[in-house]
Amino acid sequence: MLLVHCPYCDEDRPEIEFRHAGEAHIERPRNIAEISDEEFAQYFFYRDNPKGITFERWRHAHGCARFFNAVRDTVSDKFLMTYKAGEPKPDIAALIGDSAAAEKTGRGTK
């Protein structure tokens, strides 16, 4: 069973309690009424779909119901960390180093 850490409940819960909510850290255009159709389509429809580390929004639907961000490896489906919505994007290089060290010591990261 895949466990996901909710940063608000501060608990590891089964994946079935959560809902994926798309890519994290998408900047909304300042004046959406004045952008071109192409710019709107880019903002609204197009998202990255990387192989490897990605930043995503998740919702604890069957818990606190709050949105939060997660760093997840799409290859292994491992959650490297979760953090509250509104917090800045973590440094990915440091995060990958911490994750590798945690695997060597047998301790996971939250």
Secondary structure, DSSP 8 states (H G I E B T S, - for coil): --EEEETTTTEEEEGGG-EEEEES-----TTGGGS-HHHHHHHHT-----SSEEEEEEE-TTTT--EEEEEEETTTTEEEEEEETTS----HHHHHHHHHHHHHHT----
